[in-house]
Amino acid sequence: MDAAAFSLSDHVLNTLPQAVIMADAAGQIIYANAQAEVFFRSSAGILKRHGLNYFLPPSSPLIGLITQVIQSGTAVNEYHIDLSSPRMGTERMVDVQVTPVSEIPDQVVILFKETAMAEKLNRQMSHRGAARSVTGLAAMLAHEIKNPLSGIRGAAQLLEMSARDAANESDCELTQLIRDEADRIVALVDRMNVFSDERPIERSAVNLHTVLGHVKTLASHGFASHVTIREDYDPSLPRVWGNRDQLIQVFLNLIKNAAEAIEPEERSGRKGEILLTSAYKAGMHMIVPATGERLSLPLEYCVIDNGGGVAPDILPILFDPFITTKTNGSGLGLPLVAKIIADHGGMIECESFAGKTIFRILLPIWKQDSSVV
C-alpha cells in the first residue's frame, strides 16, 4: 500500500466512532485509530510501546480470541467482555469483533463497542423479569378475579332472565354487556396463565425454514393478504433444538404485528412488504453476566417490515406486558414471544425507524447430543 492510500485509510479509520486497533499474535499493538486512544486513555505511541497485556485485566479472554482467529482464519464476535482494570477503569463491559488480516499473516483487527451488547443483555434480563412479573400476576388474577367474575356473570344471567320475562329490552342489553365483559376478562386471565407454566418444554430438532414456510402460508391467506411476503434464507442452516408449536406461535405473532403495522397501499401509496430472513453468524457469542456461562447463538432469523415503525418511547419497553398501541390489543403478545425465546435459550431484539422495523431472533444450534437445555 502506497503512502497516499495508507494516509486515506488512516483518515477513514480515525472518523469511526469505535476504537479500532491492529495487533499481532502476542498482543503487540501495531496500529490504533483516534478513538482507540480515547478508549484506552493513552496515546498511540504508548499503546504500541506497551501492548494489550499492559492494559487488559489478568486472564482476559481477548488474547485467547486473537489466537483463535489467527488459527482459524475466521472472524469472531464476542459479547460482554469485562475489560475492567486499574488502567482501563471500572465497569468497562464491551463487545469485540476480531477479524484476521488476510494480507498479513498472524495479525488481526479488533473493533471495540463499549455498550451495544451490554444494553441488549440488560434488555433481555428485563424481558425475562417482566415475564416473571406477569407469571405472579397471572397466578394472583386466576385466584382473586376469576371466582368473583363467575358470580358476577351468574347474577347477570339471572337478571337477564328477569328482564326478558318483563320484556325490558334495555335491561337485557345491559346484562348481556356485563356477561360479555366478564367473559372478556376471564379470557384475558386465561391468556396470562400461559406465563405461569414453568414446565420444561418438549423439544426436538426443528427446521425453522419449514416453520417459516408454514407461517407464511397461514399469513398470506389471512391477516397478511394485503402485503407481499418475501424470503431470503440461508438453505444450509442446521436445525434448532426447540418446540415446533411454540416457534410457530412466535413467528405468527411477529408476522401478524408486522402486517398490522403496514397501511393498505391505497392509503400509504406504496406496497406493503414483509421480509423473512435467516443467516448463520459465525462467532456470535455472549457471556451471561450472572453465571459467566458462554452461549453460542449462531442462528439468526429476522422479520422485517416496511411499515411506520415503532415509536421511540415505546421501543425500550416493547416486550413489557400490557404495552400496546393497538385499539383492542392486550399487550401480551410480545411478552409471550420474549418468554418463549428465553425458554429456548435465545435472544430477541427490535430495531425500528421510519419505514423499517426489524425483529431479530438469535437461537442456539441443535447438536446431535442435545438433551435438556
Salt bridges, closest charged atoms under 4 A:
GLU78 OE1 - HIS285 ND1 3.97
GLU78 OE1 - ARG294 NH2 2.86
GLU114 OE2 - ARG92 NE 2.50
GLU144 OE2 - HIS143 ND1 3.07
GLU160 OE2 - ARG164 NH2 2.84
GLU160 OE1 - ARG179 NE 2.94
GLU181 OE1 - ARG184 NH2 3.01
ASP183 OD1 - ARG153 NE 2.57
ASP190 OD1 - LYS146 NZ 2.71
ASP197 OD2 - ARG199 NH2 2.77
GLU231 OE1 - LYS216 NZ 3.18
GLU260 OE2 - LYS256 NZ 2.53
GLU260 OE1 - LYS326 NZ 2.64
GLU273 OE2 - ARG230 NH2 3.15
GLU300 OE2 - ARG360 NE 3.26
ASP343 OD2 - LYS339 NZ 2.93
GLU349 OE2 - LYS120 NZ 3.42
GLU349 OE2 - ARG360 NH1 3.05
GLU351 OE2 - ARG360 NH1 2.61
